[in-house]
Amino acid sequence: MGKTKPGQAGFSAVELVIVVVVLVLLGVVGYVVYKNHHKSATPTLLYQNNPAAPKTPSATNSYSGWKSYCDTIDNGCFKYPSNWDLTTSDIDGQTSVQVSSPGETATATYKTLPAAIVTPQSSADFYAVSTNAVSTVNANLKVVGGYFTSSNIPYYYLVEASSLSTYPLTTDQTSQFEAIPDYNLMNSTNFGSFYAYDSQKGPAGAAAQAQAWYSTSDAQDSLLVVQSFYYL
């Protein structure tokens, strides 16, 4: 008793080798799995920590594929959908540009106006739907959505932010607003007029119809067009 049988020690050594081999294989497999997982996670970490990486859709992305127009006289620029048609005219040094959606269901108009046309400014009853910022950094400009009750045609107007102090607007209410919404052109004695509207709606339309327009895709594109205004 207590003696090792012939061959028993050799069998134990084989078992030990097998155990070592299995442990090595498990270690290799574990390392490969860890490495592959680490590779797949790395781009996400880099993306989150990279301040230049786009994290969420922004207003700028809304203009992907759009075209641009720039007024070389007064340096006003804007963007418009690539499938909208553009027409331009220049009469006595005054620029007039129109971009229209397919079927001309929505139209945006950019004009330069001499000061004599807009001064002194008068006011009229205006139903306010919204006030929006422009897409570029320009605290002096705002986009006002609404319509004059004399026509009930829905518009988005580019205006001076200061005009909202002179004519305060409250959403979903009627109040006085400048009759010719405009803005001061940078480095120019002229004024600018830039607006988009429902070009299929006649003056006889109901106010409810005008309000309903603001939830349409035409209205969404029209707002983006006016918001896109910037200077060269």
C-alpha positions in Angstrom: 0.0 0.0 0.0 1.1 3.6 -0.6 3.3 2.6 -3.6 2.7 4.1 -7.0 1.7 1.6 -9.7 3.7 1.4 -12.8 2.6 4.1 -15.4 0.6 6.1 -12.8 3.2 8.9 -12.6 3.4 9.2 -16.4 -0.4 9.5 -16.7 -0.4 12.4 -14.2 2.2 14.2 -16.2 0.1 13.9 -19.3 -2.9 15.2 -17.5 -0.8 18.2 -16.3 0.3 19.0 -19.8 -3.3 18.8 -21.1 -4.4 21.2 -18.3 -1.7 23.7 -19.2 -2.5 23.5 -22.9 -6.2 24.1 -22.1 -5.4 27.1 -19.9 -3.2 28.6 -22.6 -5.9 28.1 -25.2 -8.5 29.7 -23.0 -6.2 32.7 -22.4 -5.6 33.1 -26.1 -9.3 33.0 -26.9 -10.1 35.4 -24.2 -7.5 37.9 -25.4 -8.8 37.7 -29.0 -12.4 38.3 -27.8 -11.3 41.2 -25.7 -9.2 42.7 -28.5 -12.0 42.5 -31.0 -14.5 44.0 -28.6 -12.0 46.8 -27.8 -11.6 47.6 -31.5 -15.3 47.9 -32.0 -15.8 50.2 -29.0 -12.9 52.5 -29.8 -14.5 54.5 -32.7 -17.5 55.2 -30.4 -15.3 56.5 -27.7 -13.3 58.7 -30.2 -16.6 59.9 -31.7 -17.9 61.0 -28.3 -14.7 62.7 -27.2 -14.0 64.4 -30.6 -15.6 67.9 -30.4 -15.4 68.2 -34.2 -17.6 65.1 -34.7 -21.3 65.8 -35.5 -23.2 64.5 -32.5 -26.8 65.4 -33.4 -28.4 66.7 -36.6 -28.2 70.5 -36.7 -29.9 73.3 -38.7 -26.9 73.4 -40.9 -27.5 69.8 -42.0 -31.0 70.8 -43.2 -29.3 72.7 -46.1 -27.4 69.7 -47.4 -27.6 69.7 -51.2 -29.2 73.1 -51.4 -28.0 75.9 -53.7 -26.9 79.4 -52.8 -27.6 82.8 -54.2 -25.5 85.9 -53.4 -26.3 89.5 -54.4 -23.0 90.9 -55.5 -24.2 94.5 -55.1 -25.4 94.5 -51.5 -23.8 91.2 -50.5 -26.9 89.5 -49.2 -27.0 85.7 -49.6 -29.5 82.9 -49.0 -29.9 79.2 -49.7 -32.8 77.4 -51.4 -33.7 73.8 -52.3 -32.0 72.4 -55.4 -35.3 71.7 -57.1 -36.6 75.2 -56.7 -36.4 77.5 -59.7 -34.6 80.9 -59.5 -35.3 84.0 -61.5 -33.5 87.3 -61.2 -33.9 90.9 -62.4 -32.0 94.2 -61.9 -34.0 97.3 -62.5 -32.3 100.7 -61.9 -29.8 99.1 -59.6 -32.4 97.3 -57.5 -32.0 93.6 -57.3 -35.1 91.3 -57.3 -34.8 87.6 -57.0 -37.4 84.9 -56.7 -37.1 81.2 -56.0 -40.2 79.0 -56.4 -41.0 75.4 -55.4 -42.1 72.8 -58.0 -45.6 73.8 -59.1 -44.9 77.3 -57.6 -46.7 76.3 -54.4 -44.3 78.4 -52.3 -42.1 81.4 -53.3 -39.3 83.3 -51.6 -38.5 86.8 -52.8 -35.3 88.8 -52.1 -35.3 92.5 -53.0 -33.3 95.7 -52.3 -35.3 98.8 -51.7 -34.3 102.5 -51.6 -34.9 104.2 -48.3 -37.5 106.5 -49.8 -39.9 103.5 -50.3 -39.8 102.3 -46.7 -39.5 105.6 -44.8 -41.6 106.7 -43.0 -42.9 103.3 -42.0 -46.5 102.6 -41.4 -48.2 99.7 -39.6 -51.1 97.3 -40.1 -52.9 94.5 -38.3 -50.7 91.4 -38.2 -51.5 87.9 -36.8 -48.3 86.4 -35.4 -47.6 82.7 -35.7 -43.9 82.5 -34.7 -40.6 84.3 -34.2 -37.5 82.5 -35.2 -33.7 83.0 -35.2 -31.7 83.0 -38.4 -29.4 80.0 -39.0 -26.2 82.1 -38.9 -24.9 84.1 -36.0 -26.7 87.5 -36.4 -28.4 88.9 -33.4 -29.7 91.8 -35.4 -32.1 89.8 -37.6 -35.2 87.6 -36.9 -37.7 85.7 -38.9 -41.3 86.4 -38.2 -44.1 84.1 -39.3 -47.6 85.4 -39.7 -50.0 87.2 -42.0 -51.7 90.6 -42.4 -55.4 90.2 -41.6 -56.2 92.3 -44.7 -55.1 89.5 -47.0 -54.7 86.4 -44.8 -51.7 85.3 -47.0 -49.2 83.4 -44.8 -45.6 84.7 -44.8 -42.2 84.4 -43.3 -40.4 87.8 -43.1 -36.8 88.6 -42.4 -36.9 91.7 -40.1 -34.6 93.8 -37.9 -34.7 92.4 -34.3 -35.3 96.0 -33.1 -38.6 96.1 -35.0 -39.9 93.6 -32.4 -39.3 96.2 -29.8 -41.1 98.9 -31.7 -43.9 96.4 -32.6 -44.0 93.7 -30.0 -45.7 90.5 -31.2 -47.5 87.8 -29.2 -47.9 84.4 -30.8 -51.4 83.6 -31.9 -52.6 87.1 -31.4 -53.2 90.1 -33.7 -51.3 93.3 -33.2 -49.7 96.1 -35.1 -46.6 95.4 -37.2 -44.6 97.3 -39.8 -46.5 97.3 -43.1 -43.4 96.6 -45.2 -41.3 94.2 -43.1 -37.6 94.9 -44.0 -34.1 95.1 -42.6 -31.1 97.4 -43.0 -28.6 96.2 -45.6 -25.0 96.1 -44.3 -22.8 98.8 -45.8 -25.6 100.2 -47.9 -28.1 103.0 -48.0 -30.7 100.6 -49.3 -33.0 98.4 -47.3 -33.6 94.7 -47.9 -36.8 92.8 -48.2 -36.7 89.0 -47.9 -39.8 86.9 -47.4 -41.4 83.6 -48.4 -45.1 82.8 -48.7 -47.9 80.5 -49.9 -48.0 81.6 -53.5 -51.2 79.6 -54.2 -53.4 81.3 -51.6 -55.4 84.3 -52.8 -56.4 87.3 -50.6 -59.9 85.9 -50.2 -58.7 82.9 -48.2 -59.8 82.3 -44.6 -57.5 82.9 -41.7 -57.8 79.2 -40.7 -56.4 78.3 -44.1 -53.5 80.6 -43.6 -52.7 79.1 -40.2 -52.9 75.6 -41.5 -50.2 76.4 -44.1 -47.5 76.7 -41.4 -47.6 72.9 -40.8 -47.0 72.0 -44.4 -43.7 71.0 -46.0 -43.8 74.1 -48.2 -43.9 76.3 -45.0 -41.0 74.3 -43.5 -38.9 74.8 -46.6 -39.9 78.5 -46.8 -38.8 79.1 -43.2 -35.4 77.5 -43.8 -34.9 79.6 -46.9 -35.5 82.9 -45.0 -33.5 81.7 -42.0 -30.5 80.9 -44.3 -29.8 84.6 -45.0 -26.2 85.7 -44.5 -23.7 88.3 -45.8 -20.8 87.7 -48.0 
